[in-house]
Every structure is written in structure tokens, then in C-alpha cells.
Amino acid sequence: MGQTAKIKIQKRNPERFRSNPGKKSLVEIRQKVLQGERLSREDGITLYNCSDLVGIGHLANLVRERLHGDKTYFNQNFHMNATNVCEANCLFCSFARIQPGDEQAFTFSLEQSKKFIEARYHPEVTEIHIVNGLHQGLAFDYYTSLLEMIRENFPNLHIKAFTAVEIQYFSEKYNMSIEEVLTRLMKAGLMSMPGGGAEILGNRVRKKICADKVSGEDWLKIHDIAHKLGLKTNATMLYGHVENYEERVDHLLALREQQDKSKGFQVFIPLAFHPEGNRMKNLPGPSAFDSLRTYAISRLLLDNFPHIKAYWAMLGVHLAQLALSFGANDVDGTVVSEKIYRMAGNKGPEMLTKEQLIQLIEETGRKAIERDTVYNTIGEE
């Protein structure tokens, strides 16, 4: 995918992790949290410049338990990527391949997709999660036919598919409005959207790492339109690369502002940058300290998001467990066949069983609650 980008290696600076005496103290922020008062941009930056990880985590856990008590959600799902052929040029991506004939490039036929699903489906599975590359050689009918095939052959599966990046690409490539793209996909079987492609919404970072795909502003607009059409969507943030703390906070506040308007986001998922196999491999990626702090700050700032997800396939099982005490109340699902983080060097398990997910949650002293994609509980007495 071209030559390695010249990105300066970021060395972890201990000063970034120390409290800044010129900002509000954690004690003052605690008072806001206890009173249910919305935190400000300054508060978010103060938290990121505070070294008291346990104190920040305690505040996030107060909010988490105020909303959900000890309940921690999971579902039974699997991932499918119908193609990884992609004409976007994202520096952080280890998954995409430019041309159909490139090494490890793939594109499923409808029959191959059907066989892929048949091999992973069982009656307790409630969700299929589909994210693809931006394949320049496929017709729009490829995607609608894929949804129709799943709906007809596996009617019990909730189809969560297509990031805002893909929706924007469909709109431009096939000369349709965003509304028309989404309406046609919904008619074919689309039920909700994942939150990928947000990365960092600010322009400075996007110009560095993903300059040729949907802008941060348009990412928000697409989710706004989806919400107005009745689709629930997720939201993400890719952290631990070239962004700074202020850009993380601004990203979270942009999501919060959009949620105030359209109220269609159901969960936020912080995604840790993995450096292996991509053109940003000279960067270290986030530390465990940074990840836990990011989960906690996300829970504190996103007061209008019902759920924060510790995506175990990205964090690893052990760090996902810790995140449940730092604001997270969801661990995703059985996952099965996740490729994007696998191709970025993730060495963890490829899937977890229902029993393993319950054990993961219960070992932390939490109550495991099975859910569907839109957080209806399954089998709870």
C-alpha cells in the first residue's frame, strides 16, 4: 500500500500524565459528577492531564453504576467482511488492500457470503456485523443483494452494517443522496449501523491519517440522517496515534452535541490504535494507563450516551475486564471472525463463547446480561 509514511515517533512524555495545577482540581470535577452536572471542555482536558487514574476511574464508576448498577451487557454475534478491497488511503489500516489481485485481498460472492454465515450461525446468535472496504469495482446491487440474502435466509439476525465512510462512498460513487442510500439499504434489510470511521473527527488529524475519506463533519451528518430515518447507530474514537488530548476531548464533545440533537447513538466504543501491519507502525500505540483513562473520561463526558463498550477483541480480555471498573458496561459479544484488529497484530482469542463472556464479566463482580443489538435483554428474569 505504498511507502511507509514519515511520521515522527511519539515518545511518551511523563509530563503529560501529571496533574496541571493551573486547571480545576479533580475535587472540583468530583463535585460536578456527584451533582449530575455536565462537564466542560476544560474539565475533560484537566482529566487527561491528571495522573490520578484511580480517582478518575472511581468517578467514572460512580456514573456507570448510577446508570446500570452492576449490569454488564454482552451479545452473541459474529463479524463478516464481504471485501477488504479499498481505494481509501488510511495510514493506520492493516486490513485493506488496494486492488482485487493484491496479496490477502478478497471479495465474497453472494454464495460465499451465505456459506460463511451458515458456518457461524446458530439459533442463539442475534447479530451479524458487516464492515467492508471501499471496492471500486462493485455495483450498489451487490450490497442490497447481500442484505436481501441475509434477511431471507437468516431472518432472526439483526443486520448491523456499513460505516458512515461506506455510506458516503456509496452516495458519491452511485450518485445518490445519503437519504436515498440509507433508505434503499434499509428496504433491503439494514437495521442499524456500526460506529467505525470516526477515527478522530478533527481536521488536523484526518488530514494526516485518512485525508481521502469522509470528513468529521460529514461523518456526523450521516449519523444525523440515519437517526432521523429511525436507525440506531454506534460511535467510536480511534485513540493513541497522532492526536493530542484536546483533540480527543473535542471529538467526545462533538459526539455529545450530536447526541443532544438526534438521540440515536446507543453506545460509544473507544478503539485503541494497533501499530502492526500498517504505515504508522513506528508509533507505540496507547498504554494500558491511557486506555483506562480514556474509557473513564469517555463515560464522564458522554453523559447522554447510555452505554460505553469495552471491545474485548481490541483491548484484550484482561484490559476489558479492568475497563468495567472505569466506566464501561458492555463487552461486545462472541464476535467470531473479526479480521480488522487481527490483521493489525491482535494476538488475543478469535472468539469467546457465551460461557466465557459470562465468566469474563462475573470475575469482576458484575452481573452478566445478554442483550440484542439494540439492548433488549434476553432471558433475564
C-alpha positions as CSV (number, residue, x, y, z in Angstrom):
1,M,0.0,0.0,0.0
2,G,2.8,2.4,-0.8
3,Q,5.9,3.5,1.1
4,T,5.9,3.9,4.9
5,A,4.7,7.3,5.9
6,K,7.2,9.7,7.6
7,I,5.5,10.1,10.9
8,K,7.6,11.2,13.8
9,I,7.8,8.7,16.6
10,Q,5.9,9.8,19.7
11,K,7.8,9.2,22.9
12,R,5.6,9.0,26.0
13,N,6.2,12.2,28.0
14,P,5.7,11.8,31.7
15,E,4.7,15.4,32.0
16,R,1.5,14.6,30.0
17,F,0.4,12.3,32.8
18,R,0.9,14.8,35.7
19,S,-1.8,17.0,37.2
20,N,-1.8,20.5,35.9
21,P,-2.1,22.9,38.9
22,G,-3.3,25.7,36.7
23,K,-6.5,23.7,35.9
24,K,-9.5,22.8,38.0
25,S,-8.7,20.1,40.5
26,L,-10.2,16.6,40.5
27,V,-12.0,17.5,43.7
28,E,-14.0,20.2,41.8
29,I,-14.8,17.9,39.0
30,R,-15.9,15.3,41.5
31,Q,-18.5,17.8,42.9
32,K,-19.9,18.2,39.4
33,V,-20.2,14.5,38.9
34,L,-21.9,14.0,42.2
35,Q,-24.4,16.7,41.4
36,G,-25.0,15.3,37.9
37,E,-23.7,18.5,36.3
38,R,-22.4,18.3,32.7
39,L,-18.6,18.5,32.4
40,S,-16.9,21.1,30.2
41,R,-14.2,21.0,27.7
42,E,-11.8,22.4,30.3
43,D,-12.9,19.6,32.7
44,G,-12.1,17.0,30.0
45,I,-8.6,18.4,29.4
46,T,-8.0,18.6,33.1
47,L,-8.9,14.9,33.4
48,Y,-6.5,14.0,30.6
49,N,-3.7,15.9,32.4
50,C,-4.4,14.2,35.7
51,S,-2.2,11.3,36.9
52,D,-4.8,10.1,39.4
53,L,-6.0,7.2,37.4
54,V,-7.8,5.5,40.3
55,G,-9.6,8.8,41.2
56,I,-10.8,9.3,37.6
57,G,-11.8,5.7,37.4
58,H,-13.8,6.0,40.7
59,L,-15.8,8.9,39.3
60,A,-16.5,7.1,36.1
61,N,-17.6,4.0,38.0
62,L,-20.0,6.2,40.0
63,V,-21.6,7.3,36.8
64,R,-21.6,3.7,35.4
65,E,-23.3,2.4,38.5
66,R,-25.7,5.3,38.6
67,L,-26.9,4.3,35.1
68,H,-26.6,0.5,35.2
69,G,-25.7,-0.8,38.7
70,D,-23.6,-4.0,38.3
71,K,-25.3,-4.9,35.0
72,T,-22.8,-5.6,32.2
73,Y,-24.1,-6.4,28.7
74,F,-23.0,-8.8,26.0
75,N,-24.5,-10.4,22.9
76,Q,-24.0,-13.4,20.6
77,N,-22.8,-12.1,17.3
78,F,-20.3,-12.6,14.5
79,H,-18.4,-10.4,12.1
80,M,-18.3,-10.6,8.3
81,N,-16.2,-8.6,5.9
82,A,-17.5,-9.2,2.4
83,T,-14.5,-7.4,0.9
84,N,-11.3,-5.8,2.0
85,V,-10.5,-4.2,-1.4
86,C,-10.5,-0.5,-0.7
87,E,-9.4,2.6,-2.5
88,A,-9.1,4.7,0.6
89,N,-5.6,5.5,1.8
90,C,-5.8,5.4,5.6
91,L,-2.3,5.2,7.1
92,F,-3.5,3.3,10.2
93,C,-5.3,0.5,8.3
94,S,-3.8,-3.1,8.3
95,F,-7.0,-4.6,6.8
96,A,-7.5,-3.0,3.4
97,R,-5.9,-4.0,0.0
98,I,-5.9,-1.6,-2.9
99,Q,-6.5,-4.0,-5.8
100,P,-8.5,-7.2,-6.1
101,G,-5.4,-9.2,-7.1
102,D,-3.2,-8.0,-4.2
103,E,-2.0,-10.4,-1.6
104,Q,-4.7,-11.2,1.0
105,A,-7.3,-9.2,-1.0
106,F,-10.7,-10.9,-1.0
107,T,-14.3,-10.2,-2.2
108,F,-17.0,-12.7,-1.4
109,S,-19.7,-13.7,-3.9
110,L,-23.2,-13.9,-2.5
111,E,-22.9,-17.7,-2.3
112,Q,-19.6,-17.4,-0.4
113,S,-21.2,-14.9,2.0
114,K,-24.1,-17.3,2.5
115,K,-21.7,-20.2,3.3
116,F,-19.7,-18.0,5.6
117,I,-22.8,-17.2,7.6
118,E,-24.1,-20.8,7.6
119,A,-20.8,-21.9,9.2
120,R,-21.1,-19.4,12.1
121,Y,-24.9,-19.1,12.6
122,H,-26.8,-20.9,15.3
123,P,-30.2,-20.1,16.8
124,E,-28.9,-18.1,19.7
125,V,-26.9,-15.7,17.6
126,T,-28.8,-12.4,17.2
127,E,-26.4,-10.1,15.2
128,I,-24.2,-10.0,12.1
129,H,-21.8,-7.1,12.0
130,I,-20.6,-6.1,8.5
131,V,-17.9,-3.7,7.6
132,N,-16.2,-3.6,4.2
133,G,-13.6,-1.9,2.2
134,L,-14.5,0.7,-0.5
135,H,-14.4,-1.5,-3.5
136,Q,-14.3,0.5,-6.7
137,G,-15.5,-2.4,-8.9
138,L,-18.8,-3.4,-7.2
139,A,-22.3,-2.2,-8.1
140,F,-24.7,-0.9,-5.5
141,D,-26.8,-4.0,-6.1
142,Y,-24.0,-6.1,-4.7
143,Y,-24.8,-4.6,-1.2
144,T,-28.5,-4.6,-1.4
145,S,-28.5,-8.2,-2.7
146,L,-26.2,-9.2,0.2
147,L,-28.7,-7.7,2.7
148,E,-31.6,-9.4,1.0
149,M,-29.9,-12.7,1.0
150,I,-29.2,-12.5,4.8
151,R,-32.8,-11.3,5.6
152,E,-34.3,-14.1,3.5
153,N,-32.1,-17.0,4.7
154,F,-31.3,-15.8,8.3
155,P,-34.4,-13.8,9.4
156,N,-33.5,-13.9,13.1
157,L,-30.3,-12.0,12.5
158,H,-30.1,-8.3,13.2
159,I,-28.1,-6.8,10.4
160,K,-25.7,-4.1,11.7
161,A,-23.8,-2.9,8.6
162,F,-21.9,-0.2,6.8
163,T,-20.0,2.6,8.5
164,A,-20.6,6.3,7.6
165,V,-17.4,6.0,5.4
166,E,-19.1,3.4,3.3
167,I,-22.4,5.3,3.2
168,Q,-20.6,8.4,1.9
169,Y,-18.7,6.4,-0.6
170,F,-22.0,4.8,-1.9
171,S,-23.5,8.3,-2.2
172,E,-20.7,9.7,-4.3
173,K,-20.0,6.6,-6.4
174,Y,-23.6,5.7,-7.2
175,N,-24.8,9.3,-7.5
176,M,-27.5,9.1,-4.7
177,S,-28.2,11.3,-1.7
178,I,-27.3,10.0,1.7
179,E,-31.1,9.6,2.4
180,E,-31.6,7.5,-0.7
181,V,-28.6,5.3,0.1
182,L,-29.8,4.6,3.6
183,T,-33.5,4.2,2.5
184,R,-32.6,1.6,-0.1
185,L,-30.3,-0.3,2.3
186,M,-33.0,-0.3,4.9
187,K,-35.5,-1.6,2.5
188,A,-33.1,-4.4,1.7
189,G,-32.6,-5.3,5.3
190,L,-30.3,-2.9,7.1
191,M,-31.3,-2.5,10.8
192,S,-28.6,-0.4,12.4
193,M,-25.1,1.0,11.7
194,P,-21.7,0.5,13.4
195,G,-19.7,3.5,14.5
196,G,-16.5,3.0,12.6
197,G,-14.7,5.6,10.5
198,A,-15.0,8.4,13.1
199,E,-11.3,8.0,14.0
200,I,-10.6,11.5,15.3
201,L,-13.2,13.9,14.0
202,G,-10.9,17.0,13.9
203,N,-9.5,18.1,10.6
204,R,-5.8,18.2,11.6
205,V,-5.7,14.5,12.4
206,R,-7.8,13.4,9.5
207,K,-5.5,15.2,7.1
208,K,-2.6,13.2,8.4
209,I,-4.1,9.7,8.7
210,C,-7.2,9.5,6.4
211,A,-7.3,12.5,4.2
212,D,-9.3,10.9,1.3
213,K,-12.3,9.6,3.2
214,V,-15.4,11.2,4.8
215,S,-14.7,14.3,6.8
216,G,-15.5,14.5,10.5
217,E,-18.4,16.9,9.8
218,D,-19.9,14.6,7.2
219,W,-19.5,11.6,9.5
220,L,-21.7,13.4,12.0
221,K,-24.2,14.4,9.3
222,I,-24.6,10.9,8.1
223,H,-25.4,9.6,11.6
224,D,-27.8,12.5,12.0
225,I,-29.6,11.5,8.9
226,A,-29.6,7.8,9.9
227,H,-31.1,8.7,13.3
228,K,-33.8,10.8,11.6
229,L,-34.7,7.7,9.5
230,G,-35.0,5.6,12.6
231,L,-31.7,3.8,12.6
232,K,-29.8,3.3,15.8
233,T,-26.0,3.7,15.4
234,N,-22.8,3.4,17.4
235,A,-19.9,5.8,17.7
236,T,-16.2,5.3,18.1
237,M,-12.9,7.1,18.6
238,L,-9.5,5.8,17.4
239,Y,-7.0,6.9,20.0
240,G,-3.3,6.6,20.7
241,H,-1.7,7.7,17.4
242,V,-1.0,11.3,16.3
243,E,-3.9,13.1,18.1
244,N,-3.5,15.2,21.3
245,Y,-5.6,15.3,24.4
246,E,-7.5,18.4,23.3
247,E,-8.5,16.6,20.0
248,R,-9.8,13.6,21.9
249,V,-11.9,15.9,24.1
250,D,-13.2,17.8,21.1
251,H,-14.1,14.5,19.5
252,L,-16.1,13.4,22.5
253,L,-17.9,16.8,22.8
254,A,-18.8,16.7,19.1
255,L,-20.4,13.3,19.7
256,R,-22.2,14.6,22.7
257,E,-23.5,17.6,20.8
258,Q,-24.8,15.4,18.0
259,Q,-26.5,13.1,20.5
260,D,-28.2,16.1,22.1
261,K,-29.7,16.8,18.6
262,S,-30.6,13.4,17.2
263,K,-30.6,11.0,20.2
264,G,-29.7,8.0,18.1
265,F,-26.4,6.8,19.4
266,Q,-26.7,3.9,21.7
267,V,-23.1,3.1,22.6
268,F,-19.6,4.6,22.4
269,I,-16.6,2.4,21.8
270,P,-13.1,3.8,22.3
271,L,-10.8,1.9,19.9
272,A,-7.1,1.6,20.7
273,F,-4.7,2.1,17.7
274,H,-2.7,-1.0,16.9
275,P,0.5,-0.3,15.0
276,E,1.4,-3.6,13.4
277,G,1.0,-4.2,9.7
278,N,0.3,-0.6,8.7
279,R,2.1,2.6,7.7
280,M,2.1,4.0,11.2
281,K,4.0,1.1,12.7
282,N,6.7,3.3,14.1
283,L,4.2,4.7,16.7
284,P,3.9,2.9,20.0
285,G,0.1,2.8,20.4
286,P,-1.6,3.6,23.7
287,S,-0.6,2.3,27.1
288,A,-2.9,0.4,29.4
289,F,-2.9,3.5,31.6
290,D,-4.0,5.7,28.7
291,S,-6.7,3.2,27.6
292,L,-8.3,3.0,31.1
293,R,-8.2,6.8,31.5
294,T,-9.8,7.2,28.1
295,Y,-12.6,4.8,29.0
296,A,-13.2,6.7,32.2
297,I,-13.2,10.2,30.6
298,S,-15.5,9.0,27.9
299,R,-18.0,7.9,30.5
300,L,-17.7,11.2,32.3
301,L,-18.1,13.4,29.3
302,L,-20.7,11.4,27.3
303,D,-23.5,12.0,29.8
304,N,-26.1,11.4,27.1
305,F,-24.8,8.1,25.8
306,P,-26.4,5.2,27.6
307,H,-23.6,2.7,27.1
308,I,-19.8,2.5,26.9
309,K,-18.4,-0.6,25.4
310,A,-15.1,-2.3,26.3
311,Y,-14.5,-4.1,23.0
312,W,-12.5,-7.1,24.2
313,A,-11.3,-8.1,20.7
314,M,-9.4,-4.8,20.6
315,L,-8.5,-4.3,24.3
316,G,-7.7,-7.9,25.1
317,V,-9.7,-9.8,27.7
318,H,-7.8,-8.7,30.8
319,L,-7.9,-5.0,30.0
320,A,-11.6,-5.3,29.0
321,Q,-12.2,-6.7,32.5
322,L,-10.5,-3.7,34.1
323,A,-12.4,-1.3,31.9
324,L,-15.6,-2.5,33.6
325,S,-14.4,-0.5,36.7
326,F,-13.5,2.5,34.6
327,G,-16.9,3.3,33.1
328,A,-17.6,0.5,30.7
329,N,-20.8,-1.5,31.0
330,D,-20.6,-3.6,27.8
331,V,-18.0,-6.1,26.5
332,D,-19.5,-6.6,22.9
333,G,-20.1,-10.2,22.0
334,T,-18.9,-13.6,20.9
335,V,-17.5,-11.6,17.8
336,V,-16.3,-14.6,15.8
337,S,-14.2,-14.0,12.7
338,E,-13.0,-10.4,13.5
339,K,-10.4,-9.5,10.9
340,I,-9.6,-5.8,11.2
341,Y,-7.8,-5.9,14.5
342,R,-6.5,-9.4,13.8
343,M,-4.7,-8.1,10.7
344,A,-3.3,-5.3,12.9
345,G,-1.4,-7.7,15.1
346,N,-4.0,-8.6,17.8
347,K,-2.9,-11.9,19.3
348,G,-5.9,-12.5,21.5
349,P,-8.6,-15.1,21.0
350,E,-10.5,-15.0,17.8
351,M,-13.8,-15.5,19.6
352,L,-15.3,-16.1,23.0
353,T,-18.2,-18.4,23.8
354,K,-21.2,-17.2,25.7
355,E,-19.9,-19.0,28.8
356,Q,-16.5,-17.3,28.5
357,L,-18.2,-13.9,28.2
358,I,-20.2,-14.6,31.3
359,Q,-17.1,-15.7,33.2
360,L,-15.2,-12.6,32.0
361,I,-17.9,-10.4,33.4
362,E,-18.7,-12.3,36.6
363,E,-15.0,-12.4,37.6
364,T,-15.2,-8.6,38.0
365,G,-18.1,-8.9,40.4
366,R,-20.6,-7.7,37.8
367,K,-23.8,-9.3,36.6
368,A,-23.8,-10.6,33.0
369,I,-26.8,-9.6,31.0
370,E,-27.3,-11.0,27.5
371,R,-28.8,-8.4,25.1
372,D,-29.7,-8.0,21.4
373,T,-28.2,-5.3,19.2
374,V,-30.5,-2.5,20.5
375,Y,-30.2,-3.5,24.1
376,N,-33.3,-5.5,24.7
377,T,-32.4,-8.1,27.3
378,I,-32.6,-11.8,26.5
379,G,-33.6,-14.3,29.1
380,E,-33.4,-12.0,32.1
381,E,-35.8,-12.9,34.9
